[in-house]
């Protein structure tokens, strides 16, 4: 059980780091480069949709991270 929780925690952690890095910052880092090209092709509505999906994914992954961390600490 503890091994499964640890593997899930590692997967969620890597996913959370990736999703956070894809979000636009003040200088519109990596997400600006990716969604900038998509914005030219697909319009501004899609860019807002991508940002909304990244925001929701961040919230879900953060909650999963905290739950898995708590469960891992409980079973340790």
Secondary structure as UniProt FT lines:
FT   HELIX           2..22
FT   TURN            26..27
FT   HELIX           30..42
FT   HELIX           44..75
//
